[in-house]
Amino acid sequence: MTMTLDPQLVVIALAALLIGLFIGLALRSPLKRKADVLGERVAGLERERAALTSDRERLTGELKAREAQIRPLADEIDKLRRDFARTKPGHEPLAATAYDPEDLRQLKGVGPKFADKLAAVGITRIDQIAGWTQTDAAVIDGQMGEFKGRIASDQLVDQARLLHEGRMTEYETRFGKIGPA
């Protein structure tokens, strides 16, 4: 049995092969260019993210340094206010240094509805919030429904600790006057 090749069939096969290669190259070229552009964009975004992360770390360090500078000065001011109040009987301290430990609405960001939501889970005093760990705050935050995320965003634990520790000047420096916003 001998096999013969039809020359016309060979020409058609070669033509189909060439057309297929041409179409493949034509489709590949724009896709390759698009992939290159996207790769460059990703690399640019990664560089930008690295720069922003570096900036965030630098600013966090600066913030901690500033807070460390404020703390002793604020403590000294609070001490002087207490001393002044003791030396002048019948006079009120220079600033509102007292707070009501049972009024959660004194914390910035806590209004009547948020205070009611906290009370519903048994949180009725500022000293309770001052004693929270990050885990405690996360557990309570999970029970806050529409107020979820507010404990961290409003820095309620930091506010409560400063008030509970009597660090009124530092509180007012960071969060403003004591009382509702």
ChimeraX attribute file (.defattr): number of C-alpha atoms within 10 A of each C-alpha:
attribute: neighborCount
match mode: 1-to-1
recipient: residues
	/A:1	3
	/A:2	4
	/A:3	5
	/A:4	6
	/A:5	8
	/A:6	8
	/A:7	9
	/A:8	8
	/A:9	10
	/A:10	11
	/A:11	11
	/A:12	11
	/A:13	12
	/A:14	11
	/A:15	12
	/A:16	12
	/A:17	12
	/A:18	12
	/A:19	12
	/A:20	12
	/A:21	12
	/A:22	12
	/A:23	11
	/A:24	11
	/A:25	11
	/A:26	11
	/A:27	11
	/A:28	12
	/A:29	11
	/A:30	11
	/A:31	11
	/A:32	11
	/A:33	11
	/A:34	12
	/A:35	12
	/A:36	12
	/A:37	12
	/A:38	12
	/A:39	12
	/A:40	12
	/A:41	12
	/A:42	12
	/A:43	12
	/A:44	12
	/A:45	12
	/A:46	12
	/A:47	12
	/A:48	12
	/A:49	12
	/A:50	12
	/A:51	12
	/A:52	12
	/A:53	12
	/A:54	12
	/A:55	12
	/A:56	12
	/A:57	12
	/A:58	11
	/A:59	12
	/A:60	12
	/A:61	12
	/A:62	12
	/A:63	12
	/A:64	11
	/A:65	11
	/A:66	11
	/A:67	15
	/A:68	11
	/A:69	11
	/A:70	16
	/A:71	16
	/A:72	12
	/A:73	13
	/A:74	19
	/A:75	16
	/A:76	14
	/A:77	16
	/A:78	21
	/A:79	14
	/A:80	14
	/A:81	18
	/A:82	16
	/A:83	12
	/A:84	15
	/A:85	15
	/A:86	13
	/A:87	10
	/A:88	10
	/A:89	8
	/A:90	8
	/A:91	10
	/A:92	14
	/A:93	17
	/A:94	12
	/A:95	12
	/A:96	11
	/A:97	16
	/A:98	11
	/A:99	15
	/A:100	13
	/A:101	15
	/A:102	13
	/A:103	15
	/A:104	27
	/A:105	20
	/A:106	22
	/A:107	24
	/A:108	19
	/A:109	18
	/A:110	23
	/A:111	15
	/A:112	12
	/A:113	11
	/A:114	17
	/A:115	19
	/A:116	16
	/A:117	19
	/A:118	20
	/A:119	13
	/A:120	12
	/A:121	11
	/A:122	11
	/A:123	17
	/A:124	18
	/A:125	17
	/A:126	24
	/A:127	18
	/A:128	16
	/A:129	22
	/A:130	18
	/A:131	14
	/A:132	17
	/A:133	11
	/A:134	10
	/A:135	9
	/A:136	12
	/A:137	17
	/A:138	15
	/A:139	11
	/A:140	17
	/A:141	17
	/A:142	12
	/A:143	14
	/A:144	17
	/A:145	9
	/A:146	9
	/A:147	15
	/A:148	14
	/A:149	14
	/A:150	15
	/A:151	19
	/A:152	14
	/A:153	9
	/A:154	15
	/A:155	14
	/A:156	22
	/A:157	22
	/A:158	19
	/A:159	24
	/A:160	25
	/A:161	19
	/A:162	18
	/A:163	26
	/A:164	19
	/A:165	10
	/A:166	17
	/A:167	20
	/A:168	25
	/A:169	26
	/A:170	22
	/A:171	20
	/A:172	15
	/A:173	13
	/A:174	14
	/A:175	16
	/A:176	14
	/A:177	17
	/A:178	20
	/A:179	15
	/A:180	14
	/A:181	13
